[in-house]
Amino acid sequence: MSLASLCVYCGSSPGNDPRFVDGARALGNAMARRQCALVYGGSRFGMMGAIADSVLEAGGRAIGILPHGLSTKEAGHPGLDELHMVDSMHQRKALMIEKSQGFVAMPGGMGTFEELCEVVTWSQLGIHQRPIGIYNLLGYFDPFLTFLDHAVESGFLKRSHRELLLVEDDPERLLDRMEGFTWPLTQIWMARDEI
């Protein structure tokens, strides 16, 4: 299944290693080659700006969603195909989800973590059945993934829910896996001893 659009969660900071931005641009180029539109937070800065620039430079479509309150801090990208201004972070996240056939997290901060955890939670509850990828640039998410494994071992996270995350450090492999994704959960609620 080809994906017409992907929501990418990432930082408005570029990080402290130029390879983060290079990786963002590689994902943007791969998406544009596959005619997969970018849906993202709308900023022209950091990882957000890098992926939007690369999608647009490669002839792809980029759709930004930015709350009015952040328009001065995150300065909307001027070259987007669409820039939707909304009233709140809740509206921003809801519209990003509505416009996307899948989700990818790249390196970012608290906002990225929160957005990623929300779409995984919605998947495990059966609210959506779309693919969720982690683009693990430079092993950025390794500690997070270790923590998730700890949550499984501690009995607070089902193994099947942990496996909803498709993790790759190469953008082409990640997109291939996302295009081939089939939602694996046949039963939402399980008995306590099945966790």
C-alpha positions as a LaTeX table, in Angstrom:
\begin{tabular}{lrrr}
\hline
Residue & $x$ (\AA) & $y$ (\AA) & $z$ (\AA) \\
\hline
Met1 & 0.00 & 0.00 & 0.00 \\
Ser2 & 1.45 & 3.37 & $-0.94$ \\
Leu3 & 0.97 & 6.16 & 1.56 \\
Ala4 & $-0.44$ & 9.42 & 0.21 \\
Ser5 & 0.55 & 11.36 & 3.33 \\
Leu6 & 2.65 & 10.96 & 6.44 \\
Cys7 & 2.61 & 13.03 & 9.59 \\
Val8 & 6.17 & 13.61 & 10.79 \\
Tyr9 & 6.72 & 14.58 & 14.42 \\
Cys10 & 10.09 & 16.22 & 15.08 \\
Gly11 & 11.85 & 19.10 & 16.78 \\
Ser12 & 11.92 & 22.79 & 15.94 \\
Ser13 & 15.59 & 22.53 & 16.96 \\
Pro14 & 18.23 & 21.06 & 14.63 \\
Gly15 & 20.00 & 19.22 & 17.44 \\
Asn16 & 23.74 & 19.45 & 18.03 \\
Asp17 & 24.94 & 17.16 & 15.23 \\
Pro18 & 24.47 & 18.13 & 11.55 \\
Arg19 & 23.68 & 14.50 & 10.74 \\
Phe20 & 20.27 & 14.98 & 12.35 \\
Val21 & 19.35 & 17.59 & 9.73 \\
Asp22 & 20.93 & 15.46 & 6.99 \\
Gly23 & 18.74 & 12.56 & 8.09 \\
Ala24 & 15.62 & 14.73 & 8.07 \\
Arg25 & 16.41 & 15.81 & 4.53 \\
Ala26 & 16.94 & 12.17 & 3.48 \\
Leu27 & 13.48 & 11.23 & 4.76 \\
Gly28 & 11.93 & 14.23 & 3.01 \\
Asn29 & 13.57 & 13.27 & $-0.28$ \\
Ala30 & 12.39 & 9.66 & 0.08 \\
Met31 & 8.83 & 10.82 & 0.76 \\
Ala32 & 8.80 & 13.14 & $-2.25$ \\
Arg33 & 10.08 & 10.35 & $-4.54$ \\
Arg34 & 7.15 & 8.21 & $-3.39$ \\
Gln35 & 4.68 & 11.09 & $-3.85$ \\
Cys36 & 3.93 & 10.96 & $-0.15$ \\
Ala37 & 2.88 & 14.37 & 1.18 \\
Leu38 & 4.38 & 15.69 & 4.39 \\
Val39 & 2.04 & 16.72 & 7.20 \\
Tyr40 & 3.90 & 18.40 & 10.06 \\
Gly41 & 3.94 & 21.18 & 12.62 \\
Gly42 & 4.44 & 23.99 & 10.09 \\
Ser43 & 7.70 & 25.54 & 11.35 \\
Arg44 & 10.57 & 26.68 & 9.16 \\
Phe45 & 13.14 & 25.96 & 11.89 \\
Gly46 & 15.15 & 22.94 & 12.99 \\
Met47 & 14.24 & 19.41 & 12.00 \\
Met48 & 10.80 & 20.63 & 10.95 \\
Gly49 & 12.20 & 23.14 & 8.51 \\
Ala50 & 14.76 & 20.68 & 7.15 \\
Ile51 & 12.22 & 18.02 & 6.22 \\
Ala52 & 9.80 & 20.56 & 4.74 \\
Asp53 & 12.57 & 22.15 & 2.66 \\
Ser54 & 13.72 & 18.78 & 1.32 \\
Val55 & 10.18 & 17.67 & 0.40 \\
Leu56 & 9.51 & 20.94 & $-1.43$ \\
Glu57 & 12.90 & 21.00 & $-3.19$ \\
Ala58 & 12.24 & 17.47 & $-4.46$ \\
Gly59 & 8.86 & 18.48 & $-5.89$ \\
Gly60 & 6.70 & 17.01 & $-3.13$ \\
Arg61 & 3.82 & 18.48 & $-1.14$ \\
Ala62 & 4.16 & 19.87 & 2.38 \\
Ile63 & 1.25 & 20.72 & 4.67 \\
Gly64 & 1.89 & 22.61 & 7.90 \\
Ile65 & $-0.39$ & 23.02 & 10.90 \\
Leu66 & 0.55 & 25.73 & 13.37 \\
Pro67 & $-1.27$ & 27.20 & 16.38 \\
His68 & $-1.67$ & 30.99 & 16.38 \\
Gly69 & 0.11 & 31.17 & 19.75 \\
Leu70 & 3.26 & 29.60 & 18.34 \\
Ser71 & 3.36 & 31.59 & 15.11 \\
Thr72 & 6.00 & 33.98 & 16.48 \\
Lys73 & 8.09 & 31.27 & 18.17 \\
Glu74 & 7.97 & 28.66 & 15.41 \\
Ala75 & 7.51 & 31.09 & 12.48 \\
Gly76 & 5.48 & 29.34 & 9.83 \\
His77 & 7.30 & 28.05 & 6.77 \\
Pro78 & 6.60 & 30.46 & 3.89 \\
Gly79 & 6.84 & 27.95 & 1.03 \\
Leu80 & 4.31 & 25.31 & 2.05 \\
Asp81 & 1.52 & 24.07 & $-0.19$ \\
Glu82 & $-0.85$ & 24.55 & 2.74 \\
Leu83 & $-0.41$ & 26.23 & 6.12 \\
His84 & $-3.36$ & 25.78 & 8.47 \\
Met85 & $-3.51$ & 28.12 & 11.46 \\
Val86 & $-5.43$ & 26.67 & 14.41 \\
Asp87 & $-6.36$ & 27.89 & 17.89 \\
Ser88 & $-4.72$ & 25.26 & 20.10 \\
Met89 & $-2.23$ & 22.43 & 20.34 \\
His90 & $-5.17$ & 20.02 & 20.61 \\
Gln91 & $-6.55$ & 21.26 & 17.29 \\
Arg92 & $-3.09$ & 21.06 & 15.75 \\
Lys93 & $-2.64$ & 17.41 & 16.72 \\
Ala94 & $-6.17$ & 16.46 & 15.68 \\
Leu95 & $-5.79$ & 18.01 & 12.22 \\
Met96 & $-2.37$ & 16.43 & 11.73 \\
Ile97 & $-3.86$ & 13.02 & 12.51 \\
Glu98 & $-6.90$ & 13.65 & 10.28 \\
Lys99 & $-4.73$ & 14.52 & 7.27 \\
Ser100 & $-2.29$ & 11.58 & 7.61 \\
Gln101 & $-2.22$ & 7.94 & 6.57 \\
Gly102 & 0.68 & 7.16 & 8.90 \\
Phe103 & 3.02 & 8.70 & 11.45 \\
Val104 & 6.79 & 9.01 & 11.85 \\
Ala105 & 8.74 & 10.33 & 14.81 \\
Met106 & 12.18 & 11.82 & 14.22 \\
Pro107 & 14.46 & 13.31 & 16.88 \\
Gly108 & 12.73 & 16.01 & 18.91 \\
Gly109 & 11.83 & 16.98 & 22.43 \\
Met110 & 8.82 & 16.71 & 24.73 \\
Gly111 & 6.30 & 17.65 & 22.04 \\
Thr112 & 7.58 & 14.90 & 19.76 \\
Phe113 & 7.46 & 12.32 & 22.56 \\
Glu114 & 3.94 & 13.35 & 23.53 \\
Glu115 & 2.65 & 13.21 & 19.95 \\
Leu116 & 4.25 & 9.82 & 19.34 \\
Cys117 & 2.85 & 8.33 & 22.55 \\
Glu118 & $-0.61$ & 9.65 & 21.72 \\
Val119 & $-0.81$ & 8.02 & 18.27 \\
Val120 & 0.54 & 4.74 & 19.67 \\
Thr121 & $-2.06$ & 4.82 & 22.43 \\
Trp122 & $-4.81$ & 5.48 & 19.88 \\
Ser123 & $-3.57$ & 2.52 & 17.82 \\
Gln124 & $-3.50$ & 0.13 & 20.77 \\
Leu125 & $-7.08$ & 1.20 & 21.59 \\
Gly126 & $-8.17$ & 0.60 & 18.00 \\
Ile127 & $-9.01$ & 4.26 & 17.32 \\
His128 & $-6.83$ & 4.06 & 14.20 \\
Gln129 & $-5.02$ & 1.26 & 12.38 \\
Arg130 & $-2.32$ & 3.28 & 10.60 \\
Pro131 & 1.43 & 2.57 & 10.64 \\
Ile132 & 3.68 & 4.31 & 13.17 \\
Gly133 & 7.40 & 4.58 & 12.49 \\
Ile134 & 10.39 & 5.73 & 14.46 \\
Tyr135 & 13.21 & 7.09 & 12.33 \\
Asn136 & 16.02 & 6.29 & 14.74 \\
Leu137 & 18.69 & 8.70 & 13.54 \\
Leu138 & 22.05 & 8.19 & 15.25 \\
Gly139 & 20.36 & 5.88 & 17.76 \\
Tyr140 & 18.47 & 8.85 & 19.22 \\
Phe141 & 15.52 & 6.74 & 20.34 \\
Asp142 & 17.56 & 3.85 & 21.78 \\
Pro143 & 17.00 & 4.89 & 25.44 \\
Phe144 & 13.28 & 5.36 & 24.78 \\
Leu145 & 13.02 & 1.92 & 23.17 \\
Thr146 & 14.91 & 0.40 & 26.11 \\
Phe147 & 12.41 & 2.03 & 28.45 \\
Leu148 & 9.50 & 0.56 & 26.46 \\
Asp149 & 11.10 & $-2.89$ & 26.74 \\
His150 & 11.39 & $-2.31$ & 30.50 \\
Ala151 & 7.68 & $-1.41$ & 30.58 \\
Val152 & 6.90 & $-4.73$ & 28.85 \\
Glu153 & 9.11 & $-6.67$ & 31.27 \\
Ser154 & 7.44 & $-4.89$ & 34.20 \\
Gly155 & 3.94 & $-5.84$ & 33.02 \\
Phe156 & 2.71 & $-2.34$ & 32.16 \\
Leu157 & 2.89 & $-2.58$ & 28.36 \\
Lys158 & 1.73 & $-5.46$ & 26.19 \\
Arg159 & 4.35 & $-6.87$ & 23.83 \\
Ser160 & 1.87 & $-6.56$ & 20.95 \\
His161 & 1.52 & $-2.84$ & 21.69 \\
Arg162 & 5.30 & $-2.35$ & 21.83 \\
Glu163 & 5.52 & $-4.00$ & 18.42 \\
Leu164 & 3.21 & $-1.41$ & 16.87 \\
Leu165 & 6.32 & 0.77 & 16.49 \\
Leu166 & 8.28 & 0.19 & 13.28 \\
Val167 & 11.87 & 1.23 & 14.01 \\
Glu168 & 14.54 & 1.86 & 11.36 \\
Asp169 & 17.59 & 4.08 & 10.94 \\
Asp170 & 17.22 & 4.18 & 7.14 \\
Pro171 & 14.36 & 6.20 & 5.57 \\
Glu172 & 13.77 & 3.87 & 2.61 \\
Arg173 & 13.54 & 0.78 & 4.83 \\
Leu174 & 11.23 & 2.62 & 7.19 \\
Leu175 & 8.88 & 3.71 & 4.39 \\
Asp176 & 8.93 & 0.20 & 2.90 \\
Arg177 & 7.86 & $-1.27$ & 6.24 \\
Met178 & 5.19 & 1.35 & 6.72 \\
Glu179 & 3.76 & 0.72 & 3.25 \\
Gly180 & 3.63 & $-3.00$ & 4.04 \\
Phe181 & 2.06 & $-2.54$ & 7.47 \\
Thr182 & $-0.99$ & $-4.53$ & 8.55 \\
Trp183 & $-2.48$ & $-3.60$ & 11.90 \\
Pro184 & $-1.74$ & $-6.68$ & 14.01 \\
Leu185 & $-4.16$ & $-6.34$ & 16.92 \\
Thr186 & $-7.18$ & $-8.63$ & 16.69 \\
Gln187 & $-8.21$ & $-8.17$ & 20.30 \\
Ile188 & $-8.03$ & $-4.79$ & 22.04 \\
Trp189 & $-8.66$ & $-5.78$ & 25.63 \\
Met190 & $-6.93$ & $-8.83$ & 27.05 \\
Ala191 & $-7.10$ & $-10.61$ & 30.36 \\
Arg192 & $-4.51$ & $-9.55$ & 32.90 \\
Asp193 & $-2.53$ & $-12.78$ & 32.52 \\
Glu194 & $-2.23$ & $-12.22$ & 28.74 \\
Ile195 & $-0.26$ & $-8.98$ & 29.11 \\
\hline
\end{tabular}
